[in-house]
Amino acid sequence: MKTNLLAVISANAQRDLLEKDTTLHSLLVDELHRQSCTLALVASCSVSDLAVLACEGMFLDNVTAEGYPGARYHAGCRVIDDIERLAVSRACKTYGARYANVQPLSASIANQVVIASLLHPGETLLGMDLDAGGHLSHGSKVNISGRHFNSIPYGVDNDGLIDFDAVERLALQHRPRLIIAGTTAYPRTIDFARFRTIADKVGAFMLADITHIAGLVAAGEHPSPIDIAHVTTLCTHKQLYGPRGGLILSGKEHCKVVEDSTGATLEQKLDRGVFPLYQGAPAPNKIAAKARALGTAGGYEFKETARRIRALATCAADELKQLGVKVQFGGTDNHIVIIDVLSTFGLTGIVAQKALEECGIIVNKNRIVGDSKPVTVASGVRLGTNSAAIRKITREGMRDVCTAIVMVLKSVTPRSDKEYSLDASIRETVNESVRNLCARFPIPGFEAAGEKTSLVHTH
Ligand SMILES: *Cc1c(COP(=O)(O)O)cnc(C)c1O
């Protein structure tokens, strides 16, 4: 049998870590147990595939590879070039794109690159308000996108849906150079074509940020913006089960000339925007890990997972409604369910988040439409099913989780916006049932971590 050289190196690496740094090693083991024995329902988190982790932990980071395949500033990049070309071709194939840049270190950086490549500082962009479910990097005043550019926010209407009339009115009034369509806490389908119609009316570029729904789009479970928007950005660590990192894609307009003075095309501007405008040398481990994640996205098994993501979210929304919980937007089309814990249970989002964490259920507080509480408190909680889907939790399991959530939140006595007490016997019961559920549906590849004692080998 041929030796798997990489496995030998990984084993050596693990042995070294244990011998040289027991402190860090034991923290990693702690975190492994935490992930294994709790149920993550944070909509932006996911579980990296083990083969992705294998790439991320490799020696490719030893190579400095400023530039792009075939045009690096350093020698020794022959293999790295092939790996990056593979990642690019898989990104294009997965999304039906004609251009891909796989170097951005995160989706936030990918967004900065697009904004800074297409706008001069001070020019206007129109993006979704953070409070309405947009992302920081879409023009929030605390982010560079809102500080160095004139950002105009749009929001949602009384039903919680994107207010397209307002988008159009604001576009006509402010004449933005860029309109950003993308959300981070929005459970409904996004009508990308409608955004493009508005962008065309005012001669704006359109950026679709599909970070949250990247897996659903890859699997055909959400309409794709690739040939509608000028540029699409996403991250590989939420729904693609890949490494932490960003991607920039473009469809049929990738060769459009966007700078009359130089004749530069969209893809040229974007490439130069990543390097040298924003980044130096790329992270080859991450590029390999992205290639791995993109190698599975779009395949049969991935499509099954994407369908499960949606089915579990719909199931959770229905069950929670059944149990009397106020579900925002009335339900979900994607992986996100937002519940109003203030009007249902008289609890703030932060109290609900903390109480659920004590019971092994990991969620995040989220502002709701017209929220009266600040972002650090919030009146809602956002649930997401990316991790539950990869654990292959069944609908029945999901219904049990919803019952547990309601049971916990009903047993919380609030003392203030941030302080509370929780019935101890409920805490124990729910923790126990979450641990059982996690043992029944382990994170793929983490099966050994279910038993705490089995992992702490000291020799
Ligand atoms: C999470 C998110 C991002 C940021 O991703 P990072 O890679 O963590 O920077 C960008 N856009 C949207 C819509 C997101 O939800």
The ligand as a Gaussian input file, in Angstrom:
#p B3LYP/6-31G(d) Opt

LIG

0 1
 C      -20.977000      37.278000       7.329000
 C      -21.174000      38.225000       6.226000
 C      -20.084000      38.921000       5.675000
 C      -18.728000      38.908000       6.319000
 O      -18.025000      37.777000       6.188000
 P      -16.569000      37.700000       6.793000
 O      -15.917000      36.711000       5.907000
 O      -16.733000      37.244000       8.190000
 O      -15.934000      39.021000       6.713000
 C      -20.302000      39.716000       4.563000
 N      -21.518000      39.854000       4.032000
 C      -22.581000      39.221000       4.551000
 C      -23.920000      39.424000       3.909000
 C      -22.453000      38.394000       5.658000
 O      -23.526000      37.800000       6.177000

